[in-house]
Amino acid sequence: MADILFENDEHRCVYLENLCEGEMIPSNQHIIIHKSKGMLLDPGGHKVYAKIFSAMPDFLLPSQIEHIFLSHQDPDIVAAINGWLMVTNANAYMPAIWRRFIAHFGVDGSVMDRMQSMPDEGMRIDLNGCELLAIPAHFLHSAGNMHLYDPISKILYSGDLGGSFCDYRFVEAFNDHIPHMEGFHNRYMASGIACRLWAKMVRQLDIEIIAPQHGAVFRGKEQCNQFIDWVETLEPGAESMQEIYQLPV
């Protein structure tokens, strides 16, 4: 259920998967730990909440969670956010345009002041001395979407971008992995322009791992660069569905 994607004396990146069940879309959860303080990424729904909460003491206590990162507004990202805010003193960071929508997931009024809005341009978030970068990924797939870059581990947490449906945890051969991503990206990513802007932006980062919220993780610069190059070529969303825009027969 858990892998350590990166670890040194001060910093640890934990990868949790296979926590979903039944008809729930499979998703990955991540914890970044720096000097005994943590950030929980895209914590998911209520059934996932219980499993993360049970697994967390192997890595740190819930009271040591300082930040919660919400890449966008989907239920597989935020449905259990009220529970996490109730059992921690963490601040939750989310794209600004979704703050009042996320409140519909039953966020108690007493913790809304800890729901922090990220501007469209992104921001830097301090995790106990480690400066994490929240960077724009709008329309990939959400209209307000953020990715998170950890400069110590050199991991880019890419949310739904890079998502796949496969039975392995790490990509071994990039070209063989493409069929597991194509359908998802063509339907759920909204804009080829956004894909190209994202690729140009993230090439400025030193990336060793790209960790999506669904499916397998990309490891090593070669795989990460192959994925970025692939994203740059996509014409998804409306571009891929032009023939669908017809009245039903």
Secondary structure, DSSP 8 states (H G I E B T S, - for coil): -EEEEEE-SSEEEEEE-----TTS----EEEEEETTEEEEE----HHHHHHHHHHGGGT--GGGEEEEE--SS-HHHHTTHHHHHHHS--EEEEEGGGHHHHGGGT--GGGGGGEEEE-TT-EEEEETTEEEEEEE-TTSSSSS-EEEEETTTTEEEEETTT----S-SB-S-HHHHTHHHHHHHHHH---HHHHHHHHHHHTTS--SEEEESSS-BEESHHHHHHHHHHHHT---GGGGGGGG-S---
